[in-house]
Amino acid sequence: MSGYPLELPELNRPMVKFMNVGKSFGAQSVINQLDFEVSQGEMVSIIGPSGSGKTTVLRILMTLESVDEGVIYIDGKPLTHMVKFGVLVRADERHLRKMRSSIGMCFQHFNLFPHMTALQNCMEGPVQVLGLSKKDARERSEELLSMVGMIDKKDQHPSRLSGGQQQRVAIARALAMRPKVMLFDEVTSALDPEVIGEVTNVIRKLVSDHNLTMLMVTHQLGFARDISDRICFFYGGKIEEQGSPHELLGNPQRDRTKQFLSAVKEAI
């Protein structure tokens, strides 16, 4: 592909960069020439109506979906493409697998292995993918389960855990891979109201104690306001408006943003 750098220059490069990215499903354009970047250590929340493309952004970053046009870079290196004979070509599965190790994702439905304990769920990736010894993987996993308040449940299977507990294990499991970027897709939407606080407190701790780059799709505006450095309002596969939580939620400039925020507040 011509017109795109083989690698981004190291000085001030973002951790995540979308360059003119497009994605369609059949005749429907879901991501429309998106230019978007997230800095190292930045926490960005994505909000928007259903069908605006916000979850597709995360699925593309997790390489669960391919792009139709444009290039995405992670820490300066192409994610969706790879360098071959001095030019960018579509990434093969080997390249995707290598790049995927830099990205952790937590889904709204946990996706824990039901036949494994909480500890085994966290150890599996580091042992099978990263090649860690079981001893090192256990130490890392126990440290992370302790961080998310689940060390006392390490020998329990998912069926014995509440939704909030499963989600906290899922976060520890993703962190066990030592990702550069963490993605959260509506991680509290499948939880009962009384346990949402468990998970949001863990994410707040990640924001305050770790220099992780994080991208979160959420419909919880109060949560996004409390922990985000920046909020992006997506509409029609593009960023309609973005700014600090105070700016975007307190004084939106675009009519579509105002309509969306008004509708969400009425629904609460």
Sequence and secondary structure as in RCSB ss.txt:
>XXXX:A:sequence
MSGYPLELPELNRPMVKFMNVGKSFGAQSVINQLDFEVSQGEMVSIIGPSGSGKTTVLRILMTLESVDEGVIYID
GKPLTHMVKFGVLVRADERHLRKMRSSIGMCFQHFNLFPHMTALQNCMEGPVQVLGLSKKDARERSEELLSMVGM
IDKKDQHPSRLSGGQQQRVAIARALAMRPKVMLFDEVTSALDPEVIGEVTNVIRKLVSDHNLTMLMVTHQLGFAR
DISDRICFFYGGKIEEQGSPHELLGNPQRDRTKQFLSAVKEAI
>XXXX:A:secstr
 TTS SS  STT  SEEEEEEEEEETTEEEEEEEEEEE TT EEEEE  TTSSHHHHHHHHTTSS  SEEEEEET
TEESSEEEETTEEEE  HHHHHHHHTTEEEE TT    TTS HHHHHHHHHHHTS   HHHHHHHHHHHHHHTT 
GGGTT  GGGS HHHHHHHHHHHHHTT  SEEEEESTTTTS HHHHHHHHHHHHHHHHH   EEEEE S HHHHH
HH SEEEEEETTEEEEEE HHHHHHS  SHHHHHHHHHHHHH 
